[in-house]
Amino acid sequence: MNQFPIGVMLESFRLPTEEALKKAASMGVQGIQMYCTNGEHAPENMTGGKRRELLDMVKSLGLRFSAICGDLGHGFGNAELNPMLVEKSKRILDLSNELEAGIVTTHIGVVPTDPAHERYHVMQEACGQLAEYADSIGAHFAVETGPETSAVLKGFLDSLGGSRGLGVNLDPANLVMVTGDDPVGAVHNLKNYIVHTHAKDGVMLHRGVPEYIYGVVHPVPQEFQGIQYFAEVPLGQGSVHFDTYLKALDDIGYKGFLTIEREVGADPSADIQLAIDHLKANMK
């Protein structure tokens, strides 16, 4: 099996940037991903020599950027917000290229199952603009899997003409936690679009309606309020079977990163090490 490079989402350490970078390097991973949406790493604040300084720091530790996280927290389902969100996403794409990643991952919102839905067309317009811009600078704007099945997402991506500017960040945990979709099937469905992956695990606790879970539809019916629908768990302890999942990635010829993301848990460093060990064991 291909020995996929392993990365870590820097924010998963819950440490200051420099400490987190040194911790990642000490664990022997090859790459890191970090949020560049607000604060000191937002594109509008990374001025002067700050971009080069950050890249030099990452490289000096023997690391590289697997991708940049550009999730602005809104998705692209609101036509009034989209001009601002698209423009900022373009600047994050520019930053990603300067940091030698060339990939920006984000959630675009919940893709409706019905292509005739008004929100479907709103999302097409925004994502089409970003696909065109990413193409023009040789980058990828990568949609993270999760709120919809891989079949629905593939249909949406295909509707934009199959542009490589719009790619996929495949997160297998999101699929099993929210839709109950099969990560192996998702790899094969989305094989022409996958440019980055998140290594994460989880379990579905209650099946729900993604539009309600993610608050896309308002008001959320009372019967969907106050329910824990899913739980993220340490790698190897959830519903993602990494042996068959990694084999599927190998089968389609994917050679990119497996970037560990750990959003909860009392000891993130221990969980990240557990994830590294689990991934390596399944690449033998």
C-alpha positions in Angstrom: 0.0 0.0 0.0 1.0 3.6 -0.7 2.6 5.2 2.4 0.4 8.3 2.6 2.0 11.4 4.2 0.5 12.2 7.5 -0.4 15.7 8.6 -2.0 17.3 11.7 -4.5 20.1 12.0 -2.5 22.5 14.0 -5.4 23.8 16.1 -6.0 20.2 17.3 -3.1 20.6 19.7 -4.7 23.6 21.4 -1.3 25.3 21.8 0.2 28.5 20.5 1.3 28.3 16.9 5.1 27.9 17.4 4.6 25.3 20.2 2.1 23.4 18.1 4.5 23.3 15.1 7.3 22.0 17.3 5.0 19.4 18.8 3.9 18.2 15.3 7.5 18.0 14.2 8.5 16.0 17.3 5.8 13.4 16.4 7.4 12.8 13.0 4.5 13.9 10.8 5.2 15.4 7.4 2.7 18.2 7.3 0.3 20.5 9.0 -2.9 22.3 8.2 -4.0 25.5 9.9 -7.0 27.9 10.0 -6.4 31.1 8.1 -9.8 32.8 8.5 -9.5 35.3 11.3 -6.9 36.6 13.8 -3.2 36.7 13.1 -3.3 34.2 10.2 -6.2 35.8 8.3 -5.0 36.9 4.8 -5.7 40.6 5.6 -3.4 40.3 8.7 -0.6 38.3 7.0 1.0 41.3 5.5 4.6 42.3 4.8 7.0 39.5 5.4 4.7 37.5 7.7 3.7 34.9 5.1 7.4 34.2 4.3 8.2 34.1 8.0 5.5 31.5 8.7 6.5 29.4 5.7 10.2 29.5 6.8 9.3 28.4 10.3 7.3 25.5 9.0 10.0 24.4 6.6 12.7 24.8 9.3 11.0 22.1 11.3 10.9 19.7 8.3 7.2 20.3 7.8 5.0 21.6 4.9 1.5 22.7 4.6 -0.9 19.9 3.6 -3.7 22.5 3.1 -5.2 25.7 4.6 -8.5 25.7 6.3 -10.7 28.5 5.0 -14.0 27.6 6.7 -15.7 31.0 7.3 -18.6 29.4 9.3 -21.4 30.3 7.0 -21.4 28.0 4.0 -22.5 29.5 0.6 -26.3 29.1 0.9 -27.1 32.8 1.5 -27.0 34.9 -1.7 -26.7 38.1 0.3 -23.6 37.0 2.2 -21.9 35.2 -0.7 -20.2 38.2 -2.4 -18.2 38.9 0.8 -17.6 35.2 1.5 -16.4 34.5 -2.1 -14.1 37.5 -2.0 -12.5 36.5 1.3 -12.2 32.8 0.1 -10.3 34.1 -3.0 -7.8 35.9 -0.7 -7.4 32.7 1.4 -6.7 30.8 -1.9 -4.0 33.4 -2.7 -2.5 32.9 0.8 -2.6 29.1 0.4 -0.5 29.4 -2.8 2.0 31.6 -1.1 2.3 29.1 1.7 3.0 26.4 -1.0 -0.2 24.4 -0.1 -2.4 25.3 -3.0 -5.4 23.7 -1.3 -8.1 25.4 0.8 -10.6 23.2 2.6 -14.0 24.4 3.8 -17.6 23.5 4.4 -20.0 24.9 1.8 -23.2 24.2 3.7 -25.8 21.4 3.1 -26.2 20.6 -0.5 -30.0 20.0 -1.2 -30.8 16.6 -2.5 -33.1 18.3 -5.1 -31.1 20.2 -7.8 -34.2 22.4 -8.4 -34.0 23.8 -4.8 -33.2 27.5 -4.7 -30.3 27.1 -2.3 -28.7 24.6 -4.8 -28.5 27.3 -7.4 -27.2 29.9 -4.9 -24.4 27.4 -3.9 -23.6 26.6 -7.6 -23.1 30.3 -8.3 -20.7 30.9 -5.5 -18.8 27.6 -5.9 -18.6 28.1 -9.6 -16.8 31.5 -9.1 -14.4 29.9 -6.6 -13.7 26.9 -9.0 -12.9 29.3 -11.8 -10.6 31.4 -9.6 -8.9 28.4 -8.1 -8.3 27.1 -11.6 -6.9 30.4 -12.7 -4.2 30.3 -10.0 -3.5 26.6 -10.1 -5.1 25.9 -6.7 -7.9 23.8 -5.3 -11.0 24.9 -3.3 -11.8 21.7 -1.5 -15.3 21.0 -0.3 -15.4 18.9 3.0 -17.7 15.9 3.0 -20.3 15.4 5.7 -23.7 17.1 5.5 -24.8 15.2 2.4 -24.0 11.8 0.9 -21.1 11.4 -1.5 -23.6 10.8 -4.3 -25.3 14.1 -3.7 -22.0 15.9 -3.5 -20.7 14.3 -6.7 -23.9 15.4 -8.5 -23.3 19.0 -7.3 -19.7 19.0 -8.3 -20.5 17.4 -11.7 -23.1 20.2 -12.3 -20.2 22.7 -12.2 -18.6 21.1 -15.2 -16.1 18.8 -13.4 -13.7 21.7 -12.8 -10.5 20.6 -10.9 -10.5 24.0 -9.3 -13.3 22.7 -7.0 -12.1 19.6 -5.2 -13.0 17.5 -2.2 -11.5 17.2 1.3 -12.8 13.8 2.2 -13.6 13.5 5.9 -14.8 9.9 6.6 -15.9 10.6 10.1 -18.3 13.4 8.9 -19.9 10.9 6.6 -20.5 8.2 9.2 -21.6 10.6 11.9 -24.1 12.7 9.9 -25.5 10.7 7.0 -24.4 7.1 7.7 -22.7 7.1 4.3 -19.9 4.5 3.6 -16.4 6.1 3.4 -15.2 3.4 1.0 -18.1 4.1 -1.4 -17.4 7.8 -1.0 -13.8 7.4 -2.1 -14.9 5.7 -5.3 -17.8 8.2 -5.9 -15.6 11.2 -5.5 -12.3 9.8 -6.9 -12.0 12.5 -9.6 -12.2 15.3 -7.0 -10.3 14.2 -3.9 -7.3 16.4 -3.3 -7.0 16.2 0.6 -8.4 14.1 3.4 -9.0 14.4 7.1 -8.2 11.5 9.3 -11.0 11.6 11.9 -13.3 9.0 13.5 -16.8 9.1 14.9 -20.1 7.5 15.5 -23.7 8.4 14.7 -25.8 8.5 17.9 -29.2 9.6 16.4 -30.1 9.9 12.7 -31.4 13.4 12.0 -32.0 15.8 9.1 -28.8 17.6 8.1 -30.5 20.9 7.5 -31.8 20.8 11.1 -28.5 19.5 12.6 -26.5 22.3 11.0 -29.2 25.0 11.6 -29.7 25.7 7.8 -33.5 25.7 8.2 -35.1 28.1 10.8 -36.7 27.6 13.1 -35.5 24.1 13.9 -38.4 22.0 14.9 -38.6 21.3 18.6 -38.2 17.5 18.2 -34.7 18.1 16.7 -33.5 20.4 19.4 -31.2 19.4 22.3 -30.2 16.1 20.8 -26.6 14.9 20.4 -26.6 13.4 17.0 -23.0 12.3 16.8 -19.8 12.0 18.6 -16.2 12.4 17.4 -14.0 9.7 19.0 -10.3 8.8 18.8 -9.1 7.2 15.6 -9.9 3.4 15.6 -12.7 3.7 18.1 -15.5 4.8 15.8 -17.4 3.6 12.7 -14.6 4.4 10.2 -12.8 1.2 9.1 -9.4 2.6 8.3 -8.1 -0.6 6.8 -10.7 -0.7 4.0 -10.8 3.1 3.7 -7.1 3.5 3.2 -7.1 0.6 0.7 -9.8 2.4 -1.3 -7.7 5.6 -1.4 -4.8 3.5 -2.6 -6.9 1.8 -5.2 -7.9 5.1 -6.8 -4.3 6.3 -6.8 -4.7 9.0 -4.2 -1.2 10.1 -3.0 -2.1 13.1 -0.8 -2.2 13.8 2.9 -4.1 12.1 5.7 -4.4 15.1 8.0 -5.4 14.2 11.5 -8.2 16.4 13.0 -9.1 16.0 16.7 -11.8 18.5 17.8 -12.6 17.2 21.3 -11.0 15.1 24.0 -9.1 15.9 27.2 -5.6 15.0 25.9 -5.3 16.0 22.3 -1.6 15.2 21.9 -2.2 11.6 23.2 -5.1 11.2 20.8 -3.1 12.6 17.9 -0.3 10.1 18.6 -2.9 7.3 18.8 -4.1 8.4 15.4 -0.6 8.5 13.9 0.0 4.9 15.2 -3.4 3.7 13.9 -2.8 5.1 10.4 0.7 3.7 10.2 -0.6 0.3 11.3 -3.1 0.3 8.5 -0.6 1.3 5.9 1.5 -1.8 6.3 
